[in-house]
Amino acid sequence: MFRKSSLVTRISLAFLFSMLSSTVGTYAGTSGNILHFPEKMNFSVSSNLDFVFGKDMLEDEDIVSNEMEAFRMYVQGSFAPLEYICLDVRLGAADYEFQLSSGRADDPGQDYGLGFHYGLGVRGKVVKIPVLDTWVGVGGQFNHYAPSDTKRYGRTFESDAIEWDFSADLSRNFPEWGPFWEDVTAYLGVRYSDFNVDYWHGPYIIKHGGFRNEDDFGIYLGTQYAHKGGIQGHIELQLLDQTALNIGAGYGF
């Protein structure tokens, strides 16, 4: 479960985060490779809210299955040096929590609070399929997470995590359906992800163990509304490797 009393806190932080970032616009760093893609030599600046409701993880020490839940929020800047290439930089905050899938009462799990998050990425529109009026997109993303400490068995535990994500998708907009639909793009894709968590505890910095994702491959689908005036918004659902929802809005310059 999400942290006790954290739901209200997260909603409040998310609202504050969105208000602070709205002065420069908002964006989502998701698996969708066409989301908020700037024109050549242009930028988009944006923010994202990401809710991971369930992700199967294996703990190195016990080789047992754990369920991870996570929350992330961040601002992302994107720049397109070429017509079909986009570079991403992310800064924000994230947390995650691990509980044994068996729900053993004697295992308190590990519940880390909000901490620093940053990421880098590159995306590309590879080729357009004229018959289907569909783009093939590919991308790779790197993320680093350093949440706040947690207490377990009377000890203070620290952790950080590294995530790699590679994706490929098909995207299409629908101008033939009418004026509104020319600004709407739907997409469907597959991704490979590698998520590794290290944790340790005091009073000395002793490497204790870690978690790694149990399922490497997943699918995602979503839709984006991108007005020619620059205002954009999207929603994305991720399945199989994790159950997650990503929502965001953005502005392209």
N, C-alpha and C positions, 0 to 999 in steps of 0.2 A: 504493500500500500504506500501511497504518497506520505510524506512526513506529516505527523500529527500537527494540526493547526497550520500546516503549510499551504493548504488549498487557498485560504483567504489571503495569506501572505503572498503566494505566487500570483494570484489575480491582481493584488494591489501593486506588486512589483512590475508585473507585465504591463498594467495600465500606465504606471509612472514611466517605465522604459519606453513605451510607445509614444507617450506625450513628449518625452525628452528628444526622441529621435525624429519626431514629426517635423521639426524645423528644417531637417535636411532630407526628409523622405524616408521610406522604409523598404526593406527587401527580405527575401527568404533564400537561404542557402540550402536548397533541397536537392533531391536526386534529379528532378526535372531539368534537362540541359538547356531548354529554351526559355526558362523563366527569367523575366526581366533582362533579357539579352540586349545590351546597348547597341546602337548603330556604331559603325566604324569610327574610331577616335573619339568616342563619347563615353559617358559614365552613367551609372545608376547607383544611387545610395539608398539603403533600405534596412528593414528590420524583420525579424522572424520569431515566431513562437513555435516550439517543437515539443510535443507531448509523446513520450514513449510509454505506452501502457503495459507493454510486456515484451521482454527479450530474453530468450533462454541463454544462460551463461554457465560455463563449467569452472569450478574452483580448482586451481592447480593442486593445492595441498590434499584435498579430500576426494578429488575427481567426482564431485557430486553436482547435480543440476541445481542451479539457482535461477530465480526470476529477477530480472532487473527492470526497474522503472526509472524514468529520467525526465527531467525538464530542462529546456535550454531556451535562452533568449539572447539574440545578438544583432548587432548592426553589421551590415556587409556593404562593401564598396566593390563595384564591378567595372572593369574597363576593357574595351574591345580594341586592341592594337591593329587587328585585321578584321575584315568583314565577317569572317566566320569563326573567329577565335575570341574568347572572353576569359579574363583573369579575375579571380575573386580573392578578397581579403575580409576576414571576419574577426570581430571582437565582441565579447559578451560575457555571460555568466551561465553556469550549468550546475546541476546536481545529479546524483544517481543513488539508488538504493538497491540492495541485494537481500533477498529472502530465499531460504530453502524452499524448493517446490513442494516438498513433503509437508511443510509447515510445522516442523518440529518445535515444540514449545521450549526446549532447552537451548535453542540457537537463536540469539537475538538479531542475527543478520548484521548488515552494515548499512547505515543510513547517513550518507554524506550530504552536507548542506551546500547551498549555493556558493560557487567559487569561480575563479577566472577561467575563461575559455577563449581560445583563438583558433583560427583556421585559414588555410590557403587552398586554392583550387584553380583548375583550368577546365574550360568547356569548349566544345566545338560543334558547329553544324557541318556534318560530314558531306552529305549529299542530299539532293532533293529528288524524290520520285515523282516525275511529272504526271503520270497517269493517275496517281492517288492524291496529288498535290500535298505530299507528306514529306517532312524533313526527318532524316536520320541524325540523331545527336549522340555524342559520346562525351564523357567527362570523368575527371578524377578529383577527389577532395581529400584533404588532410585536416584532421582536427586534434587538438590537444585540450584535455580537461584537467583542471586542478581544483577540485571542490574543497570545501572547508572540512575540518577534522570531525571525527565521530568518536563516541565512547563505546567500548565493547569489552565485557569481562573486566570492567574497572580500569581499562587501559585506553590511552588516546591513540587512535588509529589515523594515519594519514594515507592519502592515495593520489595517484594521477592516472590518466588513461590516454592512450593513443588510438586513433581511429583512421583507417584508410577506406575509401569508398570509390568504386569504379562502376560506371553505369552506361547503359546504352538504351535509347528510346526512339519511338516514333511519335511525331507531333503533327497536328493538322488544325488549321482554322477553317471557318465556315462562311466565307463571304456570300456564297450563293443562297444562303438562308435568309439574308436580309441585312440592313445597315448595322444592327446591333451585333450580329454574329461575326462580322469581319474583324471585330476586336477580341473575339473569344478563340482560344486555342486549347485543345484537349490533347493529352499525351498519355502514353502507356510504355513502361519500360521494365528492364531487369537490371539488377545490380549485384555486385560482389562486395562484401564488406569484411573488414578485419578489425575487431574491437578488443583491445587488450588493456586490462587494469592491473596495476601493481599497487599493493598496500603494505604498510609497515607500521610498527608501533614503538613507543618509547618504553622506558626512559632513554634508551639508546636507539639509534636508527638501525633497526634490525629488519632485513628483508624477511617478510613472513609468508607472503603468497601472492596470489593474483587470480583474476578471472579472464576468461576468453569466450568469445561468442561461439555458441554451439552450432548455429546454422549460418553458413556463409552466403547463400544466395537468397535473394528476395525479389519481389515485384513491387511496382509502384504505379499509381495512376493519379491524374490530377487535371486541373483546368486553370487557365489564367485569363483574366480580362485585362487587356492592355489598350487604353485609349490613346489615340494619336497625340493628345495633349500632354502625355507623359505619365499620367496616373495609371497605376497598375495594382492588381490584387490577385491572389491565388489561394487554392486549397489543394493539399496533396495527402493521399492515404498510402501507407507502406505496409506490406503484408509478407508473410512467410518467415523471413529472417527476424522480423519484429512486427509488432502491431503499433503503429505510430500515426499521428496526425500532425500535419504542418500547415500553418496558416500565416499569411503575411500580405503586405501591401508595399508598393514601391513607387518611385518616381525616376523616370529616365531623362537625362539632360541631352 
